Amino acid sequence: MRIVFTSFYEKPSMGGGPGVITHELPQVFSKNHEVLFICPGRKNSLKKVNKNLKVAYISSETNREISIPFLSVPNVFHIFKTLSDFKPDVIHSQDFDPISLICQIWAIVHNVAFFHTIHIFPGKRSEFGISEASKTFSKFYASKFFGSYVMNYFDNCDALITLNQSVEDNVRSFGYQGNTFIIPNGIRLENYQKTKKTDIKATKKELLFVGFLSKRKNQEYLINVMKYLPQNYHLTLIGDSINQSFKKEMLHYIHENNLDKKITIKNKLPHDIVTKYLKNTHVFVSASIMELQSLVILESLASGTPVVGLSNDTINELIDSDTGSKLPQNTTPMHFAKEVERICKLSEKDYLILSENARSKISHLDWNIVSEKMVAAYKRTIEYKKIRDQKQKYKMITRIIPIFNDLNFVKFIRSYIKKILSYLPFEVEKKEIEDYKMQPKKLLELKWQYLYLFIMILTTLSGVFTFRLIRNTKKIKSILSKKI
């Protein structure tokens, strides 16, 4: 199968879990399939990574966690030509970003199956990192206008992949009525199979949390937990701050409560370094208010690290008494601390059992297994699209056959059509089959395609201009302050 993956992130270190996943997918699938990966880059280029994997870079402006592609005519042509040369069977996006949108337009025009995996609750999209990074962007993100854009993007997908039932429910309540497949993210379990757990008998107990420093991740709660733990317990918080003032407040709060020796805050680290930290961690702690499917929780379990966490979608799905401790959102920091102590005081035998349970809990999330489910979804949808096209032709025939006088002939043709429709792969009622309209609902007229592209180009160019203006203003201020 020939598969295209798109990404909003130039590097896997950008964007948290989704950034890692979007860069892992091409590597995983290229073992058995031909893959084209389209992502932001310094300039337009096409690189062959191995015999099955090519990477198309789209000229973009990148700073920290953000990449804004230049949707100029040459760049859009580069995307279109690369796709046409590759001739994909399916295109799969992970975000509703400009590059993915251009690929979606190409897919609609060329009748290629288009998938999208949802990494946020669309109905709560403004509650993710953007709300703390910028109030202006948060308002835009929450606006009806942007909501309409997201809904339109979803409607023009042949199917959405939802990570779990909670995401599925939120997508439906958002208004999407198309096809969905519940398929979780995967993880490269082979990277953690040889991880040997740290000694639970060690005097110093190491706790860890990895994630952006933000209100949603709720690190302040974990700081309060440390007040109730003995001096030999140490917490490491790894992650960049979405809002720098929030990090300053945290550091001040830590110092104010005399916890400087018990808590260490480190900036975002490369993924392989985080894996080494997990190896030396006794308990992974999480107080996140909202998580769809936290990659770092998956990694913790894969490394055999028990997890103590406050209830959210990831914790509810994966954590119980066999893998750590799941606690209600209203749990006090004192009670949370007691649960951490309880696990750290287990015998070596009991701790190793907990550790092995953690590994077993996510054995079904190995990328080799998850990728097979995704390929099955691709094939099912591609086959349906073929049948859908045939179905449209049969409907056209039914409009013509009444001109024939031979009623037996007409009856035969109609029964034949119904028989063909009965072979549709989706398990739906006959009435639903008749009424079903495969996404995308209709092919965009050429004038609307050009208008769509024109609007996206203007929006992107204005975004890049603003982006550069802000960055250069900061540089000028920095230079002036040094001179003064």
MARDO-275782 format. One record per residue (C-alpha): residue in one letter; x, y, z. Coordinates in steps of 0.02 Angstrom, whole numbers. Layout:
N
[rec "a", [X, Y, Z]]
...
***
This chain:
484
[rec "m", [0, 0, 0]]
[rec "r", [58, 178, -38]]
[rec "i", [25, 291, 112]]
[rec "v", [52, 477, 140]]
[rec "f", [68, 547, 316]]
[rec "t", [66, 734, 352]]
[rec "s", [131, 829, 503]]
[rec "f", [117, 1003, 576]]
[rec "y", [287, 980, 659]]
[rec "e", [459, 995, 580]]
[rec "k", [540, 889, 715]]
[rec "p", [477, 751, 833]]
[rec "s", [531, 859, 980]]
[rec "m", [395, 985, 937]]
[rec "g", [214, 979, 994]]
[rec "g", [227, 852, 1135]]
[rec "g", [155, 678, 1106]]
[rec "p", [75, 715, 936]]
[rec "g", [244, 776, 872]]
[rec "v", [327, 611, 920]]
[rec "i", [185, 507, 848]]
[rec "t", [177, 597, 680]]
[rec "h", [362, 566, 654]]
[rec "e", [353, 385, 714]]
[rec "l", [210, 336, 598]]
[rec "p", [310, 348, 435]]
[rec "q", [453, 247, 510]]
[rec "v", [336, 111, 573]]
[rec "f", [234, 94, 412]]
[rec "s", [385, 100, 296]]
[rec "k", [434, -74, 357]]
[rec "n", [294, -150, 252]]
[rec "h", [226, -9, 144]]
[rec "e", [285, 131, 30]]
[rec "v", [271, 293, 129]]
[rec "l", [281, 478, 89]]
[rec "f", [296, 594, 239]]
[rec "i", [253, 778, 211]]
[rec "c", [306, 902, 345]]
[rec "p", [374, 1079, 370]]
[rec "g", [557, 1112, 331]]
[rec "r", [684, 1249, 295]]
[rec "k", [656, 1237, 108]]
[rec "n", [561, 1133, -20]]
[rec "s", [649, 968, -43]]
[rec "l", [620, 782, -64]]
[rec "k", [731, 662, 32]]
[rec "k", [740, 473, 18]]
[rec "v", [765, 400, 192]]
[rec "n", [760, 216, 144]]
[rec "k", [691, 109, 2]]
[rec "n", [512, 130, 65]]
[rec "l", [515, 303, 143]]
[rec "k", [525, 476, 66]]
[rec "v", [509, 642, 158]]
[rec "a", [443, 797, 70]]
[rec "y", [489, 957, 162]]
[rec "i", [383, 1112, 135]]
[rec "s", [467, 1282, 158]]
[rec "s", [409, 1350, 326]]
[rec "e", [446, 1474, 464]]
[rec "t", [484, 1378, 624]]
[rec "n", [509, 1437, 802]]
[rec "r", [504, 1324, 955]]
[rec "e", [340, 1226, 943]]
[rec "i", [266, 1313, 791]]
[rec "s", [292, 1289, 604]]
[rec "i", [200, 1401, 481]]
[rec "p", [217, 1341, 300]]
[rec "f", [229, 1466, 158]]
[rec "l", [81, 1422, 48]]
[rec "s", [149, 1510, -104]]
[rec "v", [107, 1445, -278]]
[rec "p", [277, 1355, -295]]
[rec "n", [252, 1272, -126]]
[rec "v", [75, 1215, -163]]
[rec "f", [134, 1153, -333]]
[rec "h", [275, 1059, -244]]
[rec "i", [147, 971, -133]]
[rec "f", [30, 931, -279]]
[rec "k", [171, 867, -392]]
[rec "t", [247, 762, -252]]
[rec "l", [78, 682, -218]]
[rec "s", [42, 653, -403]]
[rec "d", [213, 572, -428]]
[rec "f", [190, 461, -275]]
[rec "k", [11, 407, -322]]
[rec "p", [-50, 367, -145]]
[rec "d", [-188, 246, -99]]
[rec "v", [-225, 343, 59]]
[rec "i", [-176, 507, 144]]
[rec "h", [-176, 518, 334]]
[rec "s", [-165, 682, 431]]
[rec "q", [-139, 710, 617]]
[rec "d", [-190, 893, 625]]
[rec "f", [-301, 1013, 527]]
[rec "d", [-150, 1119, 479]]
[rec "p", [-117, 1208, 311]]
[rec "i", [-10, 1068, 237]]
[rec "s", [-141, 937, 280]]
[rec "l", [-278, 1048, 208]]
[rec "i", [-186, 1063, 41]]
[rec "c", [-164, 873, 40]]
[rec "q", [-350, 853, 77]]
[rec "i", [-396, 962, -71]]
[rec "w", [-282, 856, -181]]
[rec "a", [-364, 697, -113]]
[rec "i", [-539, 762, -152]]
[rec "v", [-491, 809, -329]]
[rec "h", [-407, 640, -361]]
[rec "n", [-535, 536, -265]]
[rec "v", [-404, 467, -143]]
[rec "a", [-456, 408, 30]]
[rec "f", [-416, 537, 164]]
[rec "f", [-401, 494, 350]]
[rec "h", [-376, 604, 502]]
[rec "t", [-329, 554, 680]]
[rec "i", [-400, 667, 815]]
[rec "h", [-279, 711, 956]]
[rec "i", [-393, 835, 1046]]
[rec "f", [-574, 849, 1096]]
[rec "p", [-642, 956, 952]]
[rec "g", [-780, 1022, 1064]]
[rec "k", [-650, 1076, 1193]]
[rec "r", [-512, 1128, 1073]]
[rec "s", [-478, 1295, 1159]]
[rec "e", [-443, 1207, 1325]]
[rec "f", [-281, 1134, 1260]]
[rec "g", [-112, 1224, 1263]]
[rec "i", [-162, 1368, 1149]]
[rec "s", [-273, 1446, 1284]]
[rec "e", [-122, 1479, 1395]]
[rec "a", [-3, 1528, 1255]]
[rec "s", [-111, 1668, 1185]]
[rec "k", [-281, 1736, 1235]]
[rec "t", [-307, 1804, 1059]]
[rec "f", [-273, 1637, 977]]
[rec "s", [-377, 1552, 1110]]
[rec "k", [-528, 1658, 1065]]
[rec "f", [-501, 1624, 880]]
[rec "y", [-478, 1438, 915]]
[rec "a", [-643, 1435, 1011]]
[rec "s", [-737, 1542, 884]]
[rec "k", [-882, 1478, 779]]
[rec "f", [-783, 1523, 623]]
[rec "f", [-639, 1407, 668]]
[rec "g", [-763, 1276, 729]]
[rec "s", [-844, 1281, 557]]
[rec "y", [-673, 1259, 476]]
[rec "v", [-638, 1106, 586]]
[rec "m", [-810, 1032, 548]]
[rec "n", [-785, 1060, 362]]
[rec "y", [-614, 976, 373]]
[rec "f", [-691, 826, 461]]
[rec "d", [-834, 815, 336]]
[rec "n", [-709, 808, 192]]
[rec "c", [-621, 658, 270]]
[rec "d", [-670, 483, 218]]
[rec "a", [-648, 427, 398]]
[rec "l", [-588, 491, 566]]
[rec "i", [-483, 390, 687]]
[rec "t", [-530, 421, 868]]
[rec "l", [-411, 366, 1005]]
[rec "n", [-543, 302, 1126]]
[rec "q", [-729, 304, 1164]]
[rec "s", [-720, 474, 1249]]
[rec "v", [-648, 554, 1092]]
[rec "e", [-778, 462, 988]]
[rec "d", [-919, 532, 1095]]
[rec "n", [-849, 708, 1088]]
[rec "v", [-832, 700, 898]]
[rec "r", [-1013, 646, 882]]
[rec "s", [-1074, 782, 1000]]
[rec "f", [-972, 905, 896]]
[rec "g", [-1085, 860, 750]]
[rec "y", [-983, 740, 644]]
[rec "q", [-1090, 602, 567]]
[rec "g", [-964, 517, 453]]
[rec "n", [-860, 359, 471]]
[rec "t", [-749, 330, 623]]
[rec "f", [-631, 195, 683]]
[rec "i", [-578, 185, 865]]
[rec "i", [-392, 148, 856]]
[rec "p", [-272, 205, 994]]
[rec "n", [-98, 274, 966]]
[rec "g", [42, 149, 965]]
[rec "i", [211, 140, 1048]]
[rec "r", [376, 57, 1002]]
[rec "l", [380, -72, 1141]]
[rec "e", [547, -141, 1081]]
[rec "n", [629, 19, 1145]]
[rec "y", [576, -25, 1323]]
[rec "q", [587, -215, 1330]]
[rec "k", [765, -214, 1396]]
[rec "t", [732, -75, 1522]]
[rec "k", [781, -137, 1694]]
[rec "k", [686, -54, 1836]]
[rec "t", [774, 43, 1971]]
[rec "d", [792, -37, 2142]]
[rec "i", [636, -7, 2248]]
[rec "k", [743, -35, 2403]]
[rec "a", [847, 121, 2363]]
[rec "t", [840, 253, 2500]]
[rec "k", [804, 396, 2380]]
[rec "k", [636, 381, 2293]]
[rec "e", [625, 460, 2121]]
[rec "l", [460, 527, 2054]]
[rec "l", [437, 596, 1878]]
[rec "f", [315, 695, 1772]]
[rec "v", [343, 742, 1590]]
[rec "g", [238, 871, 1498]]
[rec "f", [219, 1055, 1459]]
[rec "l", [215, 1163, 1615]]
[rec "s", [35, 1221, 1610]]
[rec "k", [-125, 1234, 1709]]
[rec "r", [-200, 1086, 1616]]
[rec "k", [-52, 976, 1664]]
[rec "n", [-79, 1036, 1844]]
[rec "q", [102, 1027, 1906]]
[rec "e", [58, 1143, 2050]]
[rec "y", [-41, 999, 2126]]
[rec "l", [112, 886, 2118]]
[rec "i", [214, 1021, 2206]]
[rec "n", [86, 1018, 2346]]
[rec "v", [99, 828, 2353]]
[rec "m", [285, 845, 2391]]
[rec "k", [243, 939, 2551]]
[rec "y", [175, 777, 2624]]
[rec "l", [316, 662, 2570]]
[rec "p", [476, 628, 2669]]
[rec "q", [640, 714, 2627]]
[rec "n", [707, 561, 2533]]
[rec "y", [573, 583, 2398]]
[rec "h", [622, 685, 2246]]
[rec "l", [513, 747, 2102]]
[rec "t", [579, 791, 1929]]
[rec "l", [468, 894, 1815]]
[rec "i", [522, 893, 1632]]
[rec "g", [445, 1011, 1506]]
[rec "d", [446, 1184, 1432]]
[rec "s", [324, 1315, 1491]]
[rec "i", [184, 1368, 1374]]
[rec "n", [176, 1530, 1472]]
[rec "q", [341, 1592, 1549]]
[rec "s", [252, 1683, 1690]]
[rec "f", [177, 1516, 1743]]
[rec "k", [351, 1440, 1763]]
[rec "k", [408, 1589, 1866]]
[rec "e", [257, 1570, 1979]]
[rec "m", [297, 1385, 2002]]
[rec "l", [480, 1417, 2045]]
[rec "h", [427, 1551, 2169]]
[rec "y", [300, 1433, 2247]]
[rec "i", [430, 1295, 2264]]
[rec "h", [553, 1413, 2348]]
[rec "e", [418, 1487, 2459]]
[rec "n", [376, 1313, 2525]]
[rec "n", [559, 1263, 2551]]
[rec "l", [546, 1124, 2421]]
[rec "d", [700, 1173, 2318]]
[rec "k", [793, 1014, 2365]]
[rec "k", [643, 901, 2336]]
[rec "i", [590, 965, 2165]]
[rec "t", [691, 991, 2005]]
[rec "i", [621, 1073, 1849]]
[rec "k", [708, 1035, 1685]]
[rec "n", [674, 1106, 1513]]
[rec "k", [606, 992, 1377]]
[rec "l", [727, 849, 1341]]
[rec "p", [750, 738, 1188]]
[rec "h", [638, 585, 1185]]
[rec "d", [781, 460, 1210]]
[rec "i", [842, 555, 1364]]
[rec "v", [667, 549, 1442]]
[rec "t", [672, 360, 1418]]
[rec "k", [830, 354, 1525]]
[rec "y", [743, 456, 1661]]
[rec "l", [600, 330, 1662]]
[rec "k", [725, 191, 1692]]
[rec "n", [775, 272, 1858]]
[rec "t", [599, 321, 1912]]
[rec "h", [506, 228, 2050]]
[rec "v", [335, 306, 2019]]
[rec "f", [269, 413, 1878]]
[rec "v", [147, 543, 1947]]
[rec "s", [12, 635, 1851]]
[rec "a", [-117, 764, 1903]]
[rec "s", [-168, 815, 1727]]
[rec "i", [-345, 881, 1717]]
[rec "m", [-374, 822, 1538]]
[rec "e", [-280, 694, 1432]]
[rec "l", [-346, 599, 1281]]
[rec "q", [-208, 471, 1271]]
[rec "s", [-49, 529, 1354]]
[rec "l", [104, 460, 1264]]
[rec "v", [213, 480, 1418]]
[rec "i", [92, 372, 1520]]
[rec "l", [108, 237, 1386]]
[rec "e", [297, 253, 1394]]
[rec "s", [296, 242, 1584]]
[rec "l", [197, 81, 1580]]
[rec "a", [306, 12, 1440]]
[rec "s", [460, 43, 1547]]
[rec "g", [378, -48, 1692]]
[rec "t", [351, 109, 1796]]
[rec "p", [193, 109, 1905]]
[rec "v", [83, 264, 1887]]
[rec "v", [-11, 361, 2020]]
[rec "g", [-129, 485, 1939]]
[rec "l", [-287, 587, 1954]]
[rec "s", [-432, 530, 1848]]
[rec "n", [-434, 580, 1664]]
[rec "d", [-464, 481, 1503]]
[rec "t", [-290, 405, 1497]]
[rec "i", [-283, 362, 1682]]
[rec "n", [-459, 290, 1679]]
[rec "e", [-416, 179, 1531]]
[rec "l", [-247, 112, 1586]]
[rec "i", [-219, 134, 1772]]
[rec "d", [-290, 26, 1912]]
[rec "s", [-226, -63, 2067]]
[rec "d", [-127, -183, 1957]]
[rec "t", [-27, -46, 1872]]
[rec "g", [-22, 89, 2007]]
[rec "s", [-163, 193, 2077]]
[rec "k", [-308, 288, 1998]]
[rec "l", [-376, 428, 2107]]
[rec "p", [-527, 544, 2089]]
[rec "q", [-496, 722, 2030]]
[rec "n", [-546, 789, 2202]]
[rec "t", [-413, 686, 2293]]
[rec "t", [-314, 790, 2417]]
[rec "p", [-124, 807, 2393]]
[rec "m", [-103, 721, 2562]]
[rec "h", [-198, 565, 2507]]
[rec "f", [-106, 565, 2340]]
[rec "a", [59, 568, 2436]]
[rec "k", [4, 418, 2540]]
[rec "e", [-29, 318, 2382]]
[rec "v", [144, 360, 2317]]
[rec "e", [221, 306, 2482]]
[rec "r", [121, 144, 2482]]
[rec "i", [194, 92, 2315]]
[rec "c", [370, 145, 2362]]
[rec "k", [359, 38, 2520]]
[rec "l", [312, -121, 2427]]
[rec "s", [427, -270, 2439]]
[rec "e", [543, -298, 2292]]
[rec "k", [437, -447, 2237]]
[rec "d", [272, -350, 2242]]
[rec "y", [348, -200, 2155]]
[rec "l", [414, -309, 2013]]
[rec "i", [240, -387, 1994]]
[rec "l", [168, -211, 1979]]
[rec "s", [304, -170, 1853]]
[rec "e", [267, -323, 1745]]
[rec "n", [80, -286, 1753]]
[rec "a", [118, -112, 1687]]
[rec "r", [210, -184, 1537]]
[rec "s", [72, -311, 1503]]
[rec "k", [-64, -178, 1512]]
[rec "i", [-9, -97, 1350]]
[rec "s", [55, -248, 1253]]
[rec "h", [-90, -224, 1132]]
[rec "l", [-28, -48, 1093]]
[rec "d", [131, -104, 1007]]
[rec "w", [145, -12, 840]]
[rec "n", [153, -178, 748]]
[rec "i", [-22, -220, 810]]
[rec "v", [-94, -45, 797]]
[rec "s", [-28, -19, 620]]
[rec "e", [-118, -178, 562]]
[rec "k", [-282, -107, 627]]
[rec "m", [-250, 55, 535]]
[rec "v", [-210, -35, 372]]
[rec "a", [-371, -136, 391]]
[rec "a", [-467, 29, 411]]
[rec "y", [-381, 99, 256]]
[rec "k", [-425, -53, 151]]
[rec "r", [-603, -58, 212]]
[rec "t", [-630, 126, 170]]
[rec "i", [-543, 116, 1]]
[rec "e", [-652, -33, -46]]
[rec "y", [-805, 61, 11]]
[rec "k", [-758, 211, -96]]
[rec "k", [-749, 96, -248]]
[rec "i", [-919, 23, -208]]
[rec "r", [-985, 198, -173]]
[rec "d", [-931, 253, -347]]
[rec "q", [-1015, 100, -421]]
[rec "k", [-1170, 135, -318]]
[rec "q", [-1182, 310, -394]]
[rec "k", [-1171, 234, -567]]
[rec "y", [-1307, 109, -525]]
[rec "k", [-1420, 250, -465]]
[rec "m", [-1393, 335, -632]]
[rec "i", [-1443, 173, -717]]
[rec "t", [-1604, 161, -616]]
[rec "r", [-1653, 331, -683]]
[rec "i", [-1631, 266, -860]]
[rec "i", [-1708, 91, -852]]
[rec "p", [-1891, 149, -842]]
[rec "i", [-1880, 189, -1029]]
[rec "f", [-1874, 1, -1062]]
[rec "n", [-2043, -81, -1091]]
[rec "d", [-1988, -252, -1034]]
[rec "l", [-2040, -257, -849]]
[rec "n", [-1943, -418, -819]]
[rec "f", [-1785, -332, -881]]
[rec "v", [-1816, -183, -766]]
[rec "k", [-1849, -297, -618]]
[rec "f", [-1688, -394, -654]]
[rec "i", [-1582, -236, -662]]
[rec "r", [-1655, -169, -499]]
[rec "s", [-1631, -333, -407]]
[rec "y", [-1453, -341, -471]]
[rec "i", [-1419, -166, -404]]
[rec "k", [-1490, -211, -234]]
[rec "k", [-1384, -367, -230]]
[rec "i", [-1227, -265, -264]]
[rec "l", [-1274, -142, -127]]
[rec "s", [-1293, -287, -4]]
[rec "y", [-1105, -318, -20]]
[rec "l", [-1060, -152, 59]]
[rec "p", [-926, -186, 193]]
[rec "f", [-1002, -76, 327]]
[rec "e", [-1130, -157, 440]]
[rec "v", [-1276, -40, 417]]
[rec "e", [-1462, -56, 391]]
[rec "k", [-1528, -61, 213]]
[rec "k", [-1612, 107, 236]]
[rec "e", [-1447, 181, 294]]
[rec "i", [-1363, 107, 140]]
[rec "e", [-1488, 195, 28]]
[rec "d", [-1471, 360, 120]]
[rec "y", [-1284, 349, 153]]
[rec "k", [-1175, 479, 72]]
[rec "m", [-992, 436, 72]]
[rec "q", [-874, 578, 122]]
[rec "p", [-821, 690, 42]]
[rec "k", [-999, 740, 7]]
[rec "k", [-961, 816, -162]]
[rec "l", [-815, 865, -270]]
[rec "l", [-773, 1048, -253]]
[rec "e", [-803, 1148, -411]]
[rec "l", [-641, 1213, -487]]
[rec "k", [-680, 1395, -445]]
[rec "w", [-707, 1349, -261]]
[rec "q", [-544, 1251, -259]]
[rec "y", [-450, 1406, -317]]
[rec "l", [-544, 1518, -195]]
[rec "y", [-506, 1396, -53]]
[rec "l", [-320, 1397, -96]]
[rec "f", [-318, 1586, -117]]
[rec "i", [-392, 1613, 57]]
[rec "m", [-270, 1488, 134]]
[rec "i", [-121, 1573, 49]]
[rec "l", [-175, 1745, 110]]
[rec "t", [-206, 1681, 286]]
[rec "t", [-38, 1593, 292]]
[rec "l", [62, 1739, 222]]
[rec "s", [-19, 1860, 345]]
[rec "g", [16, 1736, 484]]
[rec "v", [199, 1722, 435]]
[rec "f", [214, 1912, 425]]
[rec "t", [141, 1931, 601]]
[rec "f", [251, 1790, 663]]
[rec "r", [409, 1874, 596]]
[rec "l", [356, 2045, 659]]
[rec "i", [333, 1980, 836]]
[rec "r", [498, 1886, 832]]
[rec "n", [596, 2034, 763]]
[rec "t", [514, 2153, 888]]
[rec "k", [574, 2041, 1029]]
[rec "k", [750, 2040, 955]]
[rec "i", [752, 2230, 941]]
[rec "k", [692, 2249, 1121]]
[rec "s", [827, 2128, 1179]]
[rec "i", [964, 2225, 1086]]
[rec "l", [903, 2393, 1151]]
[rec "s", [892, 2330, 1331]]
[rec "k", [1073, 2268, 1320]]
[rec "k", [1134, 2435, 1252]]
[rec "i", [1041, 2530, 1387]]
***
